[in-house]
Amino acid sequence: MSLNRYRLRHLAEQKHRAAGIALRLLEQPARLIGVLLLGNNFVNILAAALATLIGQRLYPHGDIGVFVATLMLTIVMIIFSEVTPKTLGAMKPERFAFPAVFILEPLLKICYPIVWLLNQITRGILKIIGIDEEQRSNFDLSTEELRTVVNEAATLIPQRHQQMLLNILDLEKVTVDDIMVPRNEIIGIDLEKDWDTIVTQLSESQHTKLPVYEGDINHIVGILHLRRVIKLFGRTDQFNKDALRGMIREPYFVPEGTQLQIQLLNFQREKHRIAMIVDEYGDILGLVTLEDILEEIVGEFTTNPADTSSDIHRQEDGSYLIDGAVSIRELNRVLAWNLPTDGPKTLNGLIIEYLEHIPDPGTSLRLADYPMEIVQTTHNAVKTVRIDPKWQQIKPPSDLAEA
C-alpha cells in the first residue's frame, strides 16, 4: 500500500514483472486487503492459542500461565509482527512488496472463495452505513499538487528543467493579455505612407514579421514576412505597393483573455507564429507571438536589437528607475518581486488604478508594500517610477501606510 503508484506504473510499462503483478493486485484493493488480513489474523489467533497452551503447561495451576503468555505474546507481536515489519515496509516498500507479490497472487487465488465471501459481507456493511465501495481514493494530481511534486524533486531534476516544468504549469494562469505587445508599441507598415518611407522602414526593420495596415492598426491588412520581401530589394521595376500587397499573409486574430496553453495549441494547429489580440468590439489590443509564449516556458532566448536600454535601471543607492509601461509580470520575474498581477498589466495601470487619477511628479505611495515615487508623468500616463525595495520591510505607522 505504500508503493508509489506513478513509479509502479512506470516500472510496469518497462515490463518489470513484480511491478506488473503489484499493479494488478492494487487495482482491486478490497481483495488484496482481504487476503492480507485473512493471513494476518489467522497467524495472530494461532499464535495466541499456542501461547495459551504453552502457558498452561508451564503453569498448570491457576491463571498465571495464561496472563504471562498473553503479556509476553503481546510484546513480541507488537515489536516483531506489527511495528518493525510495517515500518520497514513503509520505508522500503519496493524491497518487500515486490518479493511478496509472488506469494500473494497465488495465495489470493487459493483463498478466493473465502476472500470473496468476506468482501461481500464487508460491502453489505459499508452500504448500510452509506459508503460506496467503488468510491476509491483518487490518485490523480491537481496542478498545485503536481507543482509540489516538482518542487520536492529538486535533487532529481536540474534547476533549469525544474523551472521550465513550473512555467508550463503556470501557462493556464496566464493569458495573452499578460504578455502581449500593447497596441501603442506595435511596429508595423502603414500602406498610406509614401513608398520611400515604407522601403526605408523595411530595410531598417529589426523584426522579421511586421503587421501591415492602412492608416490605423485597426485597419490591418495582414502580416508581412521580410524573407519574402528581401529578394525584391533593388528591383525598382517589380518592387512597389502592389507587389508588397501580394506578399501579405492574412492576419490571425485571437480574443483577449485566451490562456497561453490554449493559444500555444492554436498556433500549432493554425500554423501561425503571430496573432493580433482583439477585444469584444473587434478593436486591436495588442500582438502576441509564438516566441513570446515559448519565452514564458524557457526564459528569454532572443534579444531585440531595437532595445538599446532596459526598462529597469538600477541606481547606486539600490533603488530602481522603471518605465511605467513595463509589464508587472516582467518586473516580478526579473526582480523577484511580488506585485499583484490580477488587475492591470503594467506598472502605469497599477498605479493609476490605485490612485484613481494621474499623479503629479513627486507623489509618493506604498503599493503592495513597495514604496514608490512618481518621477515623470505625461498628460495621460505615468512615465517613470522610482521603487526602493530595501524599504519594503519597514512598515510605516498605520495612518501613513498609504501615502
PARO-204109 format. One record per residue (C-alpha): x negated, y negated, z negated; residue number from 1; chain; residue in three letters. Coordinates in steps of 0.02 Angstrom, whole numbers, always signed. Layout:
N
- X / Y / Z / NUM / A / ala
...
//
This chain:
403
- +0 / +0 / +0 / 1 / A / met
- -150 / -117 / -19 / 2 / A / ser
- -209 / -91 / +159 / 3 / A / leu
- -221 / -249 / +266 / 4 / A / asn
- -82 / -225 / +393 / 5 / A / arg
- -167 / -329 / +527 / 6 / A / tyr
- -333 / -239 / +511 / 7 / A / arg
- -238 / -74 / +508 / 8 / A / leu
- -152 / -114 / +673 / 9 / A / arg
- -319 / -167 / +748 / 10 / A / his
- -402 / -4 / +696 / 11 / A / leu
- -255 / +96 / +761 / 12 / A / ala
- -270 / +9 / +929 / 13 / A / glu
- -454 / +59 / +928 / 14 / A / gln
- -399 / +242 / +914 / 15 / A / lys
- -451 / +260 / +731 / 16 / A / his
- -365 / +422 / +684 / 17 / A / arg
- -342 / +391 / +497 / 18 / A / ala
- -281 / +213 / +529 / 19 / A / ala
- -153 / +278 / +653 / 20 / A / gly
- -86 / +404 / +526 / 21 / A / ile
- -82 / +271 / +389 / 22 / A / ala
- +14 / +153 / +503 / 23 / A / leu
- +143 / +289 / +540 / 24 / A / arg
- +163 / +326 / +356 / 25 / A / leu
- +186 / +142 / +313 / 26 / A / leu
- +322 / +124 / +445 / 27 / A / glu
- +434 / +224 / +328 / 28 / A / gln
- +382 / +163 / +155 / 29 / A / pro
- +529 / +245 / +66 / 30 / A / ala
- +471 / +419 / +120 / 31 / A / arg
- +290 / +381 / +78 / 32 / A / leu
- +333 / +314 / -94 / 33 / A / ile
- +447 / +464 / -120 / 34 / A / gly
- +312 / +594 / -89 / 35 / A / val
- +184 / +494 / -190 / 36 / A / leu
- +297 / +480 / -341 / 37 / A / leu
- +353 / +660 / -323 / 38 / A / leu
- +175 / +722 / -337 / 39 / A / gly
- +127 / +592 / -467 / 40 / A / asn
- +270 / +631 / -585 / 41 / A / asn
- +253 / +818 / -560 / 42 / A / phe
- +70 / +810 / -615 / 43 / A / val
- +108 / +694 / -762 / 44 / A / asn
- +250 / +802 / -827 / 45 / A / ile
- +149 / +961 / -802 / 46 / A / leu
- +3 / +883 / -897 / 47 / A / ala
- +119 / +831 / -1039 / 48 / A / ala
- +190 / +1007 / -1052 / 49 / A / ala
- +17 / +1086 / -1053 / 50 / A / leu
- -46 / +962 / -1182 / 51 / A / ala
- +104 / +1002 / -1293 / 52 / A / thr
- +69 / +1190 / -1283 / 53 / A / leu
- -115 / +1163 / -1321 / 54 / A / ile
- -72 / +1051 / -1468 / 55 / A / gly
- +49 / +1177 / -1541 / 56 / A / gln
- -80 / +1316 / -1527 / 57 / A / arg
- -215 / +1212 / -1610 / 58 / A / leu
- -98 / +1154 / -1746 / 59 / A / tyr
- +36 / +1289 / -1761 / 60 / A / pro
- +107 / +1220 / -1924 / 61 / A / his
- +204 / +1058 / -1914 / 62 / A / gly
- +217 / +925 / -1779 / 63 / A / asp
- +42 / +853 / -1798 / 64 / A / ile
- -17 / +951 / -1645 / 65 / A / gly
- +116 / +876 / -1533 / 66 / A / val
- +77 / +700 / -1597 / 67 / A / phe
- -112 / +718 / -1571 / 68 / A / val
- -86 / +794 / -1397 / 69 / A / ala
- +32 / +653 / -1347 / 70 / A / thr
- -86 / +518 / -1409 / 71 / A / leu
- -240 / +592 / -1326 / 72 / A / met
- -149 / +627 / -1163 / 73 / A / leu
- -80 / +450 / -1157 / 74 / A / thr
- -254 / +376 / -1172 / 75 / A / ile
- -328 / +496 / -1044 / 76 / A / val
- -186 / +470 / -919 / 77 / A / met
- -190 / +280 / -931 / 78 / A / ile
- -379 / +273 / -906 / 79 / A / ile
- -409 / +413 / -781 / 80 / A / phe
- -241 / +429 / -692 / 81 / A / ser
- -174 / +252 / -687 / 82 / A / glu
- -287 / +102 / -718 / 83 / A / val
- -453 / +166 / -648 / 84 / A / thr
- -394 / +252 / -488 / 85 / A / pro
- -267 / +118 / -446 / 86 / A / lys
- -394 / -20 / -475 / 87 / A / thr
- -516 / +70 / -360 / 88 / A / leu
- -378 / +94 / -233 / 89 / A / gly
- -334 / -90 / -235 / 90 / A / ala
- -517 / -143 / -220 / 91 / A / met
- -567 / -17 / -87 / 92 / A / lys
- -404 / +31 / -2 / 93 / A / pro
- -479 / +99 / +160 / 94 / A / glu
- -608 / +205 / +70 / 95 / A / arg
- -474 / +301 / -24 / 96 / A / phe
- -321 / +283 / +87 / 97 / A / ala
- -397 / +350 / +248 / 98 / A / phe
- -451 / +519 / +174 / 99 / A / pro
- -286 / +529 / +79 / 100 / A / ala
- -177 / +516 / +234 / 101 / A / val
- -240 / +686 / +295 / 102 / A / phe
- -163 / +760 / +137 / 103 / A / ile
- -10 / +650 / +126 / 104 / A / leu
- +50 / +681 / +304 / 105 / A / glu
- +62 / +872 / +291 / 106 / A / pro
- +124 / +856 / +111 / 107 / A / leu
- +264 / +743 / +171 / 108 / A / leu
- +316 / +874 / +299 / 109 / A / lys
- +315 / +1013 / +169 / 110 / A / ile
- +412 / +913 / +40 / 111 / A / cys
- +525 / +828 / +166 / 112 / A / tyr
- +689 / +908 / +105 / 113 / A / pro
- +658 / +853 / -75 / 114 / A / ile
- +597 / +680 / -21 / 115 / A / val
- +749 / +660 / +93 / 116 / A / trp
- +867 / +704 / -49 / 117 / A / leu
- +781 / +583 / -168 / 118 / A / leu
- +787 / +445 / -37 / 119 / A / asn
- +973 / +472 / -7 / 120 / A / gln
- +1008 / +458 / -193 / 121 / A / ile
- +898 / +302 / -202 / 122 / A / thr
- +988 / +221 / -54 / 123 / A / arg
- +1153 / +252 / -137 / 124 / A / gly
- +1096 / +169 / -299 / 125 / A / ile
- +1023 / +21 / -202 / 126 / A / leu
- +1187 / -4 / -108 / 127 / A / lys
- +1282 / -4 / -272 / 128 / A / ile
- +1176 / -148 / -337 / 129 / A / ile
- +1189 / -240 / -170 / 130 / A / gly
- +1017 / -209 / -94 / 131 / A / ile
- +996 / -152 / +86 / 132 / A / asp
- +851 / -30 / +102 / 133 / A / glu
- +823 / -88 / +282 / 134 / A / glu
- +777 / -263 / +222 / 135 / A / gln
- +590 / -236 / +208 / 136 / A / arg
- +457 / -362 / +167 / 137 / A / ser
- +412 / -471 / +315 / 138 / A / asn
- +227 / -465 / +354 / 139 / A / phe
- +238 / -595 / +493 / 140 / A / asp
- +138 / -751 / +453 / 141 / A / leu
- +205 / -927 / +466 / 142 / A / ser
- +97 / -1064 / +542 / 143 / A / thr
- +46 / -1128 / +370 / 144 / A / glu
- +6 / -952 / +309 / 145 / A / glu
- -98 / -922 / +465 / 146 / A / leu
- -188 / -1086 / +430 / 147 / A / arg
- -230 / -1021 / +256 / 148 / A / thr
- -298 / -860 / +330 / 149 / A / val
- -410 / -957 / +450 / 150 / A / val
- -473 / -1068 / +309 / 151 / A / asn
- -512 / -919 / +199 / 152 / A / glu
- -605 / -834 / +341 / 153 / A / ala
- -738 / -970 / +341 / 154 / A / ala
- -878 / -844 / +309 / 155 / A / thr
- -823 / -737 / +456 / 156 / A / leu
- -786 / -871 / +586 / 157 / A / ile
- -910 / -1006 / +640 / 158 / A / pro
- -855 / -1176 / +578 / 159 / A / gln
- -836 / -1241 / +756 / 160 / A / arg
- -722 / -1098 / +804 / 161 / A / his
- -626 / -1114 / +642 / 162 / A / gln
- -589 / -1297 / +678 / 163 / A / gln
- -532 / -1253 / +854 / 164 / A / met
- -410 / -1124 / +786 / 165 / A / leu
- -341 / -1251 / +663 / 166 / A / leu
- -323 / -1378 / +803 / 167 / A / asn
- -224 / -1253 / +905 / 168 / A / ile
- -106 / -1228 / +758 / 169 / A / leu
- -86 / -1418 / +748 / 170 / A / asp
- -28 / -1434 / +928 / 171 / A / leu
- +153 / -1403 / +876 / 172 / A / glu
- +143 / -1552 / +758 / 173 / A / lys
- +75 / -1673 / +889 / 174 / A / val
- +171 / -1747 / +1035 / 175 / A / thr
- +114 / -1827 / +1197 / 176 / A / val
- +156 / -1997 / +1121 / 177 / A / asp
- +15 / -1973 / +994 / 178 / A / asp
- -124 / -1952 / +1122 / 179 / A / ile
- -61 / -2046 / +1275 / 180 / A / met
- -147 / -2192 / +1357 / 181 / A / val
- -20 / -2331 / +1323 / 182 / A / pro
- +62 / -2420 / +1468 / 183 / A / arg
- -37 / -2581 / +1447 / 184 / A / asn
- -203 / -2487 / +1457 / 185 / A / glu
- -164 / -2385 / +1613 / 186 / A / ile
- -285 / -2421 / +1755 / 187 / A / ile
- -205 / -2398 / +1925 / 188 / A / gly
- -195 / -2457 / +2104 / 189 / A / ile
- -67 / -2592 / +2146 / 190 / A / asp
- -21 / -2574 / +2329 / 191 / A / leu
- +45 / -2752 / +2333 / 192 / A / glu
- -131 / -2820 / +2312 / 193 / A / lys
- -238 / -2862 / +2462 / 194 / A / asp
- -336 / -2720 / +2543 / 195 / A / trp
- -509 / -2785 / +2497 / 196 / A / asp
- -462 / -2787 / +2313 / 197 / A / thr
- -398 / -2609 / +2324 / 198 / A / ile
- -557 / -2549 / +2410 / 199 / A / val
- -665 / -2633 / +2278 / 200 / A / thr
- -563 / -2554 / +2139 / 201 / A / gln
- -579 / -2383 / +2219 / 202 / A / leu
- -766 / -2398 / +2241 / 203 / A / ser
- -794 / -2456 / +2061 / 204 / A / glu
- -669 / -2341 / +1975 / 205 / A / ser
- -732 / -2241 / +1826 / 206 / A / gln
- -588 / -2117 / +1843 / 207 / A / his
- -562 / -1975 / +1967 / 208 / A / thr
- -372 / -1991 / +1967 / 209 / A / lys
- -277 / -2155 / +1974 / 210 / A / leu
- -92 / -2195 / +1967 / 211 / A / pro
- -32 / -2291 / +2119 / 212 / A / val
- +113 / -2413 / +2101 / 213 / A / tyr
- +195 / -2561 / +2186 / 214 / A / glu
- +191 / -2719 / +2084 / 215 / A / gly
- +232 / -2636 / +1917 / 216 / A / asp
- +187 / -2469 / +1838 / 217 / A / ile
- +373 / -2429 / +1826 / 218 / A / asn
- +374 / -2426 / +2017 / 219 / A / his
- +246 / -2287 / +2025 / 220 / A / ile
- +217 / -2208 / +2194 / 221 / A / val
- +107 / -2063 / +2142 / 222 / A / gly
- -66 / -2006 / +2088 / 223 / A / ile
- -220 / -2029 / +2196 / 224 / A / leu
- -371 / -1914 / +2184 / 225 / A / his
- -529 / -2007 / +2232 / 226 / A / leu
- -606 / -1850 / +2302 / 227 / A / arg
- -483 / -1862 / +2446 / 228 / A / arg
- -521 / -2045 / +2474 / 229 / A / val
- -710 / -2045 / +2469 / 230 / A / ile
- -729 / -1959 / +2638 / 231 / A / lys
- -642 / -2107 / +2723 / 232 / A / leu
- -754 / -2241 / +2649 / 233 / A / phe
- -845 / -2333 / +2787 / 234 / A / gly
- -717 / -2285 / +2920 / 235 / A / arg
- -632 / -2452 / +2937 / 236 / A / thr
- -527 / -2393 / +3083 / 237 / A / asp
- -450 / -2250 / +2982 / 238 / A / gln
- -453 / -2316 / +2804 / 239 / A / phe
- -301 / -2425 / +2770 / 240 / A / asn
- -147 / -2431 / +2659 / 241 / A / lys
- -51 / -2310 / +2768 / 242 / A / asp
- -192 / -2183 / +2759 / 243 / A / ala
- -200 / -2211 / +2571 / 244 / A / leu
- -15 / -2178 / +2552 / 245 / A / arg
- -36 / -2013 / +2644 / 246 / A / gly
- -159 / -1953 / +2512 / 247 / A / met
- -49 / -1992 / +2363 / 248 / A / ile
- +24 / -1845 / +2268 / 249 / A / arg
- +198 / -1859 / +2192 / 250 / A / glu
- +195 / -1913 / +2009 / 251 / A / pro
- +236 / -1789 / +1871 / 252 / A / tyr
- +348 / -1856 / +1732 / 253 / A / phe
- +371 / -1789 / +1556 / 254 / A / val
- +489 / -1854 / +1421 / 255 / A / pro
- +423 / -1938 / +1265 / 256 / A / glu
- +412 / -1828 / +1111 / 257 / A / gly
- +356 / -1672 / +1205 / 258 / A / thr
- +248 / -1561 / +1094 / 259 / A / gln
- +70 / -1536 / +1153 / 260 / A / leu
- +83 / -1347 / +1154 / 261 / A / gln
- +234 / -1359 / +1269 / 262 / A / ile
- +151 / -1488 / +1381 / 263 / A / gln
- -5 / -1380 / +1395 / 264 / A / leu
- +102 / -1238 / +1463 / 265 / A / leu
- +194 / -1360 / +1576 / 266 / A / asn
- +30 / -1420 / +1651 / 267 / A / phe
- -18 / -1240 / +1685 / 268 / A / gln
- +150 / -1196 / +1763 / 269 / A / arg
- +168 / -1353 / +1869 / 270 / A / glu
- -15 / -1355 / +1924 / 271 / A / lys
- -39 / -1535 / +1868 / 272 / A / his
- -176 / -1617 / +1766 / 273 / A / arg
- -99 / -1788 / +1736 / 274 / A / ile
- +77 / -1840 / +1686 / 275 / A / ala
- +171 / -2002 / +1661 / 276 / A / met
- +270 / -2014 / +1498 / 277 / A / ile
- +442 / -2092 / +1512 / 278 / A / val
- +572 / -2145 / +1385 / 279 / A / asp
- +759 / -2110 / +1389 / 280 / A / glu
- +784 / -2253 / +1513 / 281 / A / tyr
- +652 / -2189 / +1634 / 282 / A / gly
- +526 / -2327 / +1595 / 283 / A / asp
- +342 / -2280 / +1591 / 284 / A / ile
- +273 / -2273 / +1413 / 285 / A / leu
- +100 / -2206 / +1449 / 286 / A / gly
- -7 / -2074 / +1530 / 287 / A / leu
- -72 / -1907 / +1468 / 288 / A / val
- -197 / -1789 / +1548 / 289 / A / thr
- -242 / -1607 / +1528 / 290 / A / leu
- -413 / -1661 / +1465 / 291 / A / glu
- -330 / -1761 / +1325 / 292 / A / asp
- -242 / -1604 / +1262 / 293 / A / ile
- -398 / -1497 / +1276 / 294 / A / leu
- -495 / -1626 / +1176 / 295 / A / glu
- -367 / -1606 / +1038 / 296 / A / glu
- -424 / -1424 / +1028 / 297 / A / ile
- -610 / -1426 / +1060 / 298 / A / val
- -650 / -1607 / +1018 / 299 / A / gly
- -710 / -1741 / +1137 / 300 / A / glu
- -812 / -1668 / +1278 / 301 / A / phe
- -804 / -1809 / +1403 / 302 / A / thr
- -869 / -1986 / +1398 / 303 / A / thr
- -777 / -2129 / +1479 / 304 / A / asn
- -910 / -2238 / +1564 / 305 / A / pro
- -792 / -2386 / +1551 / 306 / A / ala
- -805 / -2381 / +1363 / 307 / A / asp
- -962 / -2484 / +1332 / 308 / A / thr
- -918 / -2508 / +1148 / 309 / A / ser
- -817 / -2414 / +1021 / 310 / A / ser
- -654 / -2475 / +947 / 311 / A / asp
- -727 / -2440 / +775 / 312 / A / ile
- -877 / -2542 / +716 / 313 / A / his
- -963 / -2502 / +552 / 314 / A / arg
- -1029 / -2654 / +460 / 315 / A / gln
- -1184 / -2667 / +349 / 316 / A / glu
- -1077 / -2682 / +192 / 317 / A / asp
- -991 / -2515 / +229 / 318 / A / gly
- -829 / -2590 / +296 / 319 / A / ser
- -761 / -2563 / +472 / 320 / A / tyr
- -703 / -2686 / +603 / 321 / A / leu
- -569 / -2596 / +701 / 322 / A / ile
- -473 / -2639 / +857 / 323 / A / asp
- -288 / -2649 / +819 / 324 / A / gly
- -246 / -2546 / +973 / 325 / A / ala
- -341 / -2392 / +911 / 326 / A / val
- -232 / -2241 / +877 / 327 / A / ser
- -206 / -2188 / +697 / 328 / A / ile
- -246 / -2007 / +742 / 329 / A / arg
- -416 / -2060 / +809 / 330 / A / glu
- -452 / -2160 / +652 / 331 / A / leu
- -408 / -2012 / +542 / 332 / A / asn
- -510 / -1892 / +647 / 333 / A / arg
- -666 / -1999 / +667 / 334 / A / val
- -673 / -2071 / +491 / 335 / A / leu
- -588 / -1927 / +397 / 336 / A / ala
- -454 / -2046 / +333 / 337 / A / trp
- -275 / -2007 / +289 / 338 / A / asn
- -172 / -2147 / +363 / 339 / A / leu
- +12 / -2099 / +393 / 340 / A / pro
- +47 / -2029 / +567 / 341 / A / thr
- +235 / -2001 / +555 / 342 / A / asp
- +279 / -2176 / +614 / 343 / A / gly
- +188 / -2298 / +730 / 344 / A / pro
- +48 / -2227 / +834 / 345 / A / lys
- -76 / -2372 / +825 / 346 / A / thr
- -154 / -2472 / +684 / 347 / A / leu
- -70 / -2630 / +751 / 348 / A / asn
- +100 / -2545 / +749 / 349 / A / gly
- +73 / -2478 / +573 / 350 / A / leu
- +30 / -2650 / +503 / 351 / A / ile
- +172 / -2740 / +592 / 352 / A / ile
- +299 / -2610 / +536 / 353 / A / glu
- +239 / -2629 / +357 / 354 / A / tyr
- +236 / -2821 / +354 / 355 / A / leu
- +387 / -2841 / +472 / 356 / A / glu
- +303 / -2990 / +556 / 357 / A / his
- +144 / -3039 / +649 / 358 / A / ile
- +22 / -3085 / +510 / 359 / A / pro
- -96 / -3233 / +512 / 360 / A / asp
- -285 / -3207 / +513 / 361 / A / pro
- -349 / -3190 / +335 / 362 / A / gly
- -196 / -3094 / +275 / 363 / A / thr
- -242 / -2951 / +157 / 364 / A / ser
- -141 / -2797 / +117 / 365 / A / leu
- -160 / -2624 / +46 / 366 / A / arg
- -82 / -2494 / +159 / 367 / A / leu
- -82 / -2309 / +109 / 368 / A / ala
- -214 / -2357 / -21 / 369 / A / asp
- -329 / -2431 / +113 / 370 / A / tyr
- -374 / -2615 / +85 / 371 / A / pro
- -356 / -2710 / +249 / 372 / A / met
- -393 / -2887 / +304 / 373 / A / glu
- -323 / -2961 / +465 / 374 / A / ile
- -470 / -3038 / +559 / 375 / A / val
- -394 / -3086 / +725 / 376 / A / gln
- -219 / -3090 / +799 / 377 / A / thr
- -135 / -3139 / +961 / 378 / A / thr
- +40 / -3209 / +979 / 379 / A / his
- +116 / -3033 / +980 / 380 / A / asn
- -9 / -2912 / +905 / 381 / A / ala
- -146 / -2883 / +777 / 382 / A / val
- -310 / -2887 / +872 / 383 / A / lys
- -444 / -2846 / +742 / 384 / A / thr
- -434 / -2775 / +565 / 385 / A / val
- -567 / -2755 / +431 / 386 / A / arg
- -547 / -2600 / +322 / 387 / A / ile
- -660 / -2567 / +173 / 388 / A / asp
- -632 / -2385 / +118 / 389 / A / pro
- -750 / -2397 / -31 / 390 / A / lys
- -616 / -2498 / -122 / 391 / A / trp
- -486 / -2363 / -89 / 392 / A / gln
- -509 / -2276 / -255 / 393 / A / gln
- -498 / -2438 / -355 / 394 / A / ile
- -316 / -2459 / -400 / 395 / A / lys
- -258 / -2639 / -420 / 396 / A / pro
- -133 / -2691 / -554 / 397 / A / pro
- +46 / -2635 / -513 / 398 / A / ser
- +103 / -2813 / -474 / 399 / A / asp
- -40 / -2832 / -347 / 400 / A / leu
- -31 / -2659 / -269 / 401 / A / ala
- +45 / -2727 / -111 / 402 / A / glu
- -27 / -2897 / -73 / 403 / A / ala
//
